[in-house]
Amino acid sequence: MPLQKQQYQVHGLTGQFCDASRELMYRRSIQESVRLEFSFAVSVAACVFGMFAIADYYLLGLTREFYLLLTMRIVVVSICLLVALVVRRWGGNDYRAWLHALPLWVFATGIILIVPLRPESLPTQITAVVVATMAFYLLIPNPLTVVTAASLYLNIGFLVAAVLFASLAPIATLLVALLLIMGSVVGFFALLRLECLQRKQYTLLQEERENNHQLHKEIAHRKSLEEQLRVVAEQDALTSLNNRGHFIKLAKDLLQHSQTHKVPFSLFMIDVDHFKHINDTWGHSHGDWVLTKIAEVCAESLRPTDVIGRFGGEEFVVALPDTSSSDAQMVAERLKKKVAELSLTEEMGKLRPSVTVGVAATDSEEADLESLIKRADEMLYVGKRAGRNQVVVCSDVVEAPDSPVGSK
């Protein structure tokens, strides 16, 4: 049997979970409702038990037996009401079996004591015992084991008292015993069925909660996977910058926004100088490390509104919305300077990394991203041919299509 099924298995005779920890969890889950139902039921039963003092008066009058019965009823009612109050006010979250069982034993003792004080009313008392037995099982909430013990005490004690004090004949004793057994059996199996149904309902509720919890975990896991897939689809694995495809998408949106609001837009291409020499001399792992460091410097040199991506190999591309060519040149110069200040590992000697930047800017509503990238790439190669480690700026193609400006 699966472990989960064993935890929720219900005992066939007690109506409780076979697993003690599961039964404790169940008792705690119903403690609040049981506490209120118990105190109410005990209070009602105590009042009913006390009201029979009127019948005692009509049957016995102001006799010694009446006063003894009255005293007994007052004690029983007082104890039961006190227990009901304690359970209602200070029951807490811990189930105390003895406290919940106490009213049953007090009621049973009171009913048994009626026999020696009012033996002539035995036929009426037999009915009262059967009703009390059913009330024990179905009215006052308690575990089946607790109710069964109190019910056996009531029935056996009443039968013994009837034989001793009411001189009950053997045949009549047998008939009364059968009647009491029948009442106890009916009450026992009624409560057993109720306990099993309640625990099955609790089991279904717990399984539903566990399924919902698993579903939420599965949803969270799927969202995590989706986020990971999104990151993989949008980020460059080495530098954690936007990859080429995602950069193009973001840059197109920025360019369109700039054109809509009629503000300048700049873009520049960055190329790491002598990168092949780095790979050939120190290996690709060192080359990758240099790329990541330069990517960090580039990202830190930009505004939050700017977008940077790895265009491929040792090339990076940056989109700067609401930025003129002169402002873009200043950003590129600052970026170039920070790259030159990078400290490399000792084994790479005195190598100082540098970058060449090609800048293209526009304020035209007709410009497209592809043409800007192409112009920035052309400026990049102008700088490469001119000796590297410099920024080359190209103005708007409409105003000056063939007039690059170099800055060393």
C-alpha positions as CSV (number, residue, x, y, z in Angstrom):
1,M,0.0,0.0,0.0
2,P,1.4,3.5,-0.9
3,L,2.7,5.5,2.0
4,Q,0.1,8.2,1.5
5,K,-2.8,5.6,1.6
6,Q,-1.3,4.2,4.8
7,Q,-1.3,7.6,6.4
8,Y,-5.0,8.1,5.6
9,Q,-6.2,4.5,6.5
10,V,-9.0,4.5,9.0
11,H,-9.3,1.8,11.7
12,G,-12.4,-0.3,11.3
13,L,-13.3,-0.4,15.1
14,T,-12.2,3.0,16.4
15,G,-13.0,5.1,13.4
16,Q,-9.7,6.9,13.8
17,F,-6.7,7.2,11.5
18,C,-4.3,4.3,11.9
19,D,-1.4,6.8,11.7
20,A,-1.2,8.6,15.1
21,S,0.3,11.7,13.7
22,R,-2.4,12.0,11.1
23,E,-5.1,11.5,13.7
24,L,-3.5,14.3,15.8
25,M,-3.5,16.6,12.8
26,Y,-7.2,15.8,12.2
27,R,-8.1,16.4,15.8
28,R,-6.4,19.8,15.7
29,S,-8.1,20.7,12.5
30,I,-11.6,20.2,14.1
31,Q,-10.7,21.3,17.6
32,E,-12.4,24.7,17.3
33,S,-15.7,23.4,16.0
34,V,-15.7,20.5,18.4
35,R,-14.9,22.8,21.3
36,L,-18.0,24.9,20.6
37,E,-20.3,21.9,19.8
38,F,-19.1,20.1,23.0
39,S,-19.7,23.0,25.3
40,F,-23.2,23.6,23.8
41,A,-24.2,19.9,23.9
42,V,-23.0,19.4,27.5
43,S,-24.8,22.6,28.6
44,V,-28.1,21.4,27.0
45,A,-27.7,17.9,28.5
46,A,-27.0,19.3,31.9
47,C,-30.1,21.5,31.8
48,V,-32.3,18.6,30.7
49,F,-30.8,16.4,33.5
50,G,-31.5,19.2,36.0
51,M,-35.1,19.7,34.8
52,F,-36.0,16.1,35.9
53,A,-35.9,17.4,39.5
54,I,-39.5,18.5,38.9
55,A,-40.4,14.9,38.2
56,D,-38.6,13.8,41.4
57,Y,-40.6,16.3,43.4
58,Y,-44.0,15.0,42.1
59,L,-43.0,11.4,42.7
60,L,-41.2,11.7,46.1
61,G,-42.4,15.0,47.6
62,L,-40.2,16.7,50.2
63,T,-38.6,13.5,51.4
64,R,-35.1,12.6,52.2
65,E,-34.8,10.8,48.9
66,F,-35.9,13.9,47.0
67,Y,-33.3,16.1,48.7
68,L,-30.6,13.5,47.9
69,L,-31.7,13.4,44.3
70,L,-31.8,17.2,44.2
71,T,-28.3,17.4,45.6
72,M,-27.0,14.8,43.2
73,R,-28.6,16.7,40.2
74,I,-27.2,20.0,41.3
75,V,-23.7,18.5,41.6
76,V,-23.9,16.8,38.2
77,V,-25.3,20.0,36.5
78,S,-22.7,22.1,38.2
79,I,-19.8,19.9,37.2
80,C,-21.0,19.6,33.6
81,L,-21.6,23.3,33.2
82,L,-18.2,24.1,34.7
83,V,-16.5,21.7,32.2
84,A,-18.5,23.2,29.3
85,L,-17.3,26.7,30.4
86,V,-13.7,25.6,30.7
87,V,-13.7,23.9,27.3
88,R,-15.4,26.9,25.7
89,R,-13.2,29.5,27.2
90,W,-9.8,27.8,27.7
91,G,-10.0,24.7,25.6
92,G,-7.0,25.9,23.5
93,N,-5.7,23.8,20.6
94,D,-4.8,20.7,22.6
95,Y,-7.5,18.0,23.0
96,R,-7.7,16.8,26.6
97,A,-9.5,13.4,26.5
98,W,-10.1,13.3,30.3
99,L,-11.8,16.7,30.3
100,H,-14.1,15.9,27.4
101,A,-14.9,12.4,28.9
102,L,-15.6,13.8,32.4
103,P,-19.3,14.9,31.7
104,L,-20.1,11.5,30.2
105,W,-18.9,9.7,33.4
106,V,-20.6,12.3,35.6
107,F,-23.9,11.9,33.7
108,A,-23.6,8.1,33.9
109,T,-22.9,8.2,37.6
110,G,-25.9,10.5,38.2
111,I,-28.3,8.2,36.2
112,I,-27.1,5.1,38.0
113,L,-27.6,6.8,41.4
114,I,-31.3,7.5,40.5
115,V,-32.0,3.7,40.8
116,P,-31.4,3.3,44.5
117,L,-33.2,6.6,45.3
118,R,-36.2,6.0,43.0
119,P,-36.4,2.2,42.4
120,E,-40.1,2.3,41.7
121,S,-39.5,4.4,38.5
122,L,-37.2,1.7,37.0
123,P,-39.3,1.3,33.7
124,T,-39.0,5.0,33.0
125,Q,-35.3,4.9,33.9
126,I,-34.6,2.1,31.4
127,T,-35.9,4.4,28.6
128,A,-33.8,7.3,30.0
129,V,-30.7,5.1,29.9
130,V,-31.2,4.1,26.3
131,V,-31.7,7.8,25.4
132,A,-28.7,8.8,27.4
133,T,-26.6,6.1,25.6
134,M,-27.7,7.4,22.2
135,A,-26.9,10.9,23.4
136,F,-23.5,9.9,24.5
137,Y,-22.8,8.5,21.0
138,L,-24.5,11.1,18.9
139,L,-25.0,14.3,20.9
140,I,-21.8,15.1,22.8
141,P,-18.8,15.0,20.4
142,N,-16.1,12.7,21.7
143,P,-13.8,10.0,20.2
144,L,-15.6,6.6,19.8
145,T,-13.3,4.9,22.3
146,V,-14.1,7.5,25.0
147,V,-17.9,7.2,24.3
148,T,-17.8,3.4,24.3
149,A,-16.1,3.3,27.7
150,A,-18.6,5.7,29.3
151,S,-21.5,3.9,27.6
152,L,-20.4,0.5,29.0
153,Y,-20.0,2.0,32.4
154,L,-23.5,3.5,32.3
155,N,-25.2,0.3,31.0
156,I,-23.4,-2.2,33.3
157,G,-23.7,0.1,36.3
158,F,-27.4,0.7,35.7
159,L,-28.0,-3.1,35.2
160,V,-26.2,-3.9,38.5
161,A,-28.1,-1.2,40.4
162,A,-31.4,-2.4,39.0
163,V,-30.7,-5.9,40.2
164,L,-29.4,-4.8,43.6
165,F,-31.9,-2.0,44.5
166,A,-35.0,-2.7,42.3
167,S,-35.0,-6.5,42.7
168,L,-35.1,-7.0,39.0
169,A,-36.1,-10.6,38.0
170,P,-33.6,-12.7,36.0
171,I,-35.8,-12.7,32.9
172,A,-36.5,-9.0,33.1
173,T,-32.7,-8.5,33.7
174,L,-32.0,-10.4,30.5
175,L,-34.6,-8.3,28.5
176,V,-33.2,-5.0,29.9
177,A,-29.7,-6.1,29.1
178,L,-30.7,-7.0,25.5
179,L,-32.4,-3.6,25.2
180,L,-29.3,-1.8,26.5
181,I,-27.0,-3.8,24.2
182,M,-29.2,-2.9,21.2
183,G,-29.0,0.8,22.1
184,S,-25.3,0.6,22.6
185,V,-24.7,-1.3,19.3
186,V,-26.8,1.1,17.3
187,G,-25.1,4.1,18.8
188,F,-21.6,2.5,18.4
189,F,-22.0,1.8,14.7
190,A,-23.8,5.1,14.0
191,L,-20.9,7.0,15.6
192,L,-18.3,4.7,13.9
193,R,-19.9,5.4,10.5
194,L,-19.9,9.1,11.2
195,E,-16.3,9.1,12.4
196,C,-15.2,7.2,9.2
197,L,-17.2,9.6,6.9
198,Q,-15.7,12.6,8.6
199,R,-12.1,11.3,8.2
200,K,-12.8,10.4,4.6
201,Q,-14.0,13.9,4.0
202,Y,-10.9,15.2,5.7
203,T,-8.8,12.9,3.6
204,L,-10.4,14.2,0.4
205,L,-9.9,17.8,1.5
206,Q,-6.2,17.1,2.3
207,E,-5.6,15.4,-1.0
208,E,-7.2,18.3,-2.8
209,R,-5.0,20.7,-0.9
210,E,-1.9,18.6,-1.6
211,N,-2.9,18.5,-5.3
212,N,-3.4,22.2,-5.4
213,H,0.0,22.7,-3.7
214,Q,1.6,20.4,-6.3
215,L,-0.2,22.3,-9.0
216,H,1.1,25.6,-7.7
217,K,4.6,24.1,-7.5
218,E,4.2,22.9,-11.1
219,I,3.0,26.3,-12.2
220,A,5.9,28.0,-10.4
221,H,8.3,25.5,-12.0
222,R,6.9,26.1,-15.4
223,K,7.2,29.8,-15.0
224,S,10.8,29.4,-13.9
225,L,11.5,27.3,-17.0
226,E,9.7,29.9,-19.2
227,E,11.9,32.6,-17.6
228,Q,15.0,30.5,-18.2
229,L,14.0,30.0,-21.8
230,R,13.3,33.7,-22.2
231,V,16.7,34.5,-20.8
232,V,18.3,32.0,-23.1
233,A,16.4,33.4,-26.0
234,E,17.2,37.0,-25.2
235,Q,20.6,37.0,-23.5
236,D,24.1,36.2,-24.7
237,A,25.4,33.2,-22.8
238,L,28.9,34.6,-22.3
239,T,28.4,38.3,-21.4
240,S,24.8,38.2,-20.2
241,L,24.1,41.2,-22.6
242,N,21.2,41.1,-25.0
243,N,21.9,38.8,-27.9
244,R,21.8,40.1,-31.5
245,G,18.1,39.2,-32.1
246,H,16.8,40.7,-28.9
247,F,18.9,43.8,-29.3
248,I,17.5,44.4,-32.8
249,K,14.0,44.1,-31.5
250,L,14.6,46.6,-28.6
251,A,16.6,49.0,-30.8
252,K,13.8,49.2,-33.4
253,D,11.3,50.1,-30.7
254,L,13.6,52.8,-29.4
255,L,14.2,54.2,-32.9
256,Q,10.5,54.3,-33.7
257,H,9.9,56.1,-30.4
258,S,12.6,58.6,-31.1
259,Q,11.2,59.3,-34.6
260,T,7.6,59.6,-33.2
261,H,8.8,62.2,-30.7
262,K,11.2,63.9,-33.1
263,V,14.3,63.4,-31.0
264,P,17.8,62.3,-32.2
265,F,18.8,58.7,-32.0
266,S,22.4,57.4,-32.0
267,L,23.9,53.9,-32.4
268,F,27.5,52.8,-32.2
269,M,29.4,49.6,-32.9
270,I,32.2,48.5,-30.6
271,D,35.0,46.2,-31.6
272,V,37.7,44.9,-29.3
273,D,41.1,45.6,-30.8
274,H,43.6,42.8,-31.4
275,F,41.2,40.2,-30.0
276,K,42.6,37.5,-32.2
277,H,46.0,38.1,-30.8
278,I,44.6,37.7,-27.3
279,N,43.0,34.3,-28.2
280,D,46.1,33.1,-30.0
281,T,48.5,34.1,-27.2
282,W,46.6,33.3,-24.0
283,G,43.9,31.0,-25.2
284,H,40.1,31.3,-25.7
285,S,39.3,31.2,-22.0
286,H,41.3,34.4,-21.4
287,G,39.7,35.9,-24.5
288,D,36.3,35.1,-23.1
289,W,37.3,36.6,-19.8
290,V,38.4,39.8,-21.5
291,L,35.1,40.0,-23.4
292,T,33.1,39.7,-20.2
293,K,35.1,42.4,-18.5
294,I,34.7,44.8,-21.4
295,A,30.9,44.0,-21.5
296,E,30.6,44.9,-17.8
297,V,32.5,48.2,-18.4
298,C,30.3,49.0,-21.4
299,A,27.1,48.3,-19.5
300,E,28.2,50.4,-16.5
301,S,29.0,53.3,-18.8
302,L,25.5,53.6,-20.2
303,R,22.3,55.1,-19.0
304,P,19.4,52.9,-17.9
305,T,17.5,53.9,-21.1
306,D,20.3,52.8,-23.4
307,V,20.4,49.3,-24.8
308,I,23.5,47.2,-25.4
309,G,23.9,43.8,-27.0
310,R,26.6,41.5,-28.3
311,F,26.5,41.7,-32.0
312,G,28.8,38.7,-32.6
313,G,32.4,37.6,-31.8
314,E,34.2,40.6,-30.2
315,E,31.7,43.2,-31.4
316,F,29.1,45.0,-29.3
317,V,26.3,47.3,-30.4
318,V,24.7,50.1,-28.4
319,A,21.4,52.1,-29.1
320,L,21.1,55.5,-27.4
321,P,17.7,57.1,-27.6
322,D,17.3,60.9,-27.4
323,T,21.1,61.3,-28.0
324,S,22.7,63.5,-30.5
325,S,25.9,62.6,-32.3
326,S,28.0,64.9,-30.1
327,D,26.5,63.3,-26.9
328,A,27.0,59.9,-28.3
329,Q,30.6,60.7,-29.0
330,M,31.1,61.8,-25.4
331,V,29.6,58.5,-24.2
332,A,31.8,56.5,-26.6
333,E,35.0,58.4,-25.5
334,R,34.1,57.7,-21.8
335,L,33.5,54.1,-22.6
336,K,36.8,53.7,-24.5
337,K,38.7,55.3,-21.6
338,K,37.2,52.9,-19.0
339,V,38.1,49.9,-21.2
340,A,41.7,51.2,-21.4
341,E,41.8,51.4,-17.6
342,L,40.9,47.7,-17.1
343,S,43.3,45.6,-15.1
344,L,44.0,42.2,-16.5
345,T,45.5,39.1,-15.0
346,E,49.2,38.9,-14.2
347,E,49.9,36.3,-16.8
348,M,48.6,38.6,-19.5
349,G,51.5,40.9,-18.8
350,K,51.2,44.6,-19.6
351,L,48.5,44.1,-22.2
352,R,46.0,47.0,-22.1
353,P,42.7,46.2,-23.9
354,S,41.3,48.8,-26.2
355,V,38.2,49.3,-28.3
356,T,37.4,51.1,-31.5
357,V,33.9,52.6,-31.7
358,G,31.9,53.6,-34.8
359,V,29.0,56.0,-34.2
360,A,26.0,56.8,-36.4
361,A,23.4,59.3,-35.4
362,T,20.1,60.5,-37.0
363,D,17.1,62.7,-36.4
364,S,15.4,61.8,-39.7
365,E,12.0,60.1,-39.7
366,E,13.0,58.1,-42.7
367,A,16.1,56.3,-41.2
368,D,15.9,52.7,-40.4
369,L,17.9,50.6,-38.0
370,E,19.6,48.5,-40.6
371,S,21.1,51.5,-42.3
372,L,22.3,53.0,-39.0
373,I,24.0,49.7,-38.1
374,K,25.6,49.6,-41.5
375,R,26.9,53.2,-41.2
376,A,28.2,52.6,-37.6
377,D,29.9,49.5,-38.9
378,E,31.5,51.5,-41.7
379,M,32.7,54.1,-39.2
380,L,34.1,51.3,-37.1
381,Y,36.3,50.0,-40.0
382,V,37.4,53.6,-40.7
383,G,38.7,53.7,-37.1
384,K,40.3,50.2,-37.5
385,R,42.2,51.2,-40.6
386,A,43.2,54.5,-39.0
387,G,45.0,52.7,-36.2
388,R,42.3,51.4,-33.7
389,N,41.6,52.6,-30.1
390,Q,39.5,55.6,-31.3
391,V,35.9,56.8,-31.9
392,V,34.7,57.7,-35.3
393,V,31.4,59.5,-35.7
394,C,29.1,59.8,-38.8
395,S,26.4,62.5,-38.9
396,D,22.9,62.0,-40.3
397,V,22.9,60.5,-43.7
398,V,20.4,63.1,-45.0
399,E,22.6,66.0,-43.9
400,A,26.1,64.6,-44.5
401,P,26.1,61.2,-46.0
402,D,29.9,61.1,-46.7
403,S,31.4,63.3,-44.1
404,P,32.8,61.1,-41.2
405,V,34.4,62.9,-38.3
406,G,37.3,61.2,-36.5
407,S,38.2,61.6,-32.8
408,K,41.4,60.1,-31.5
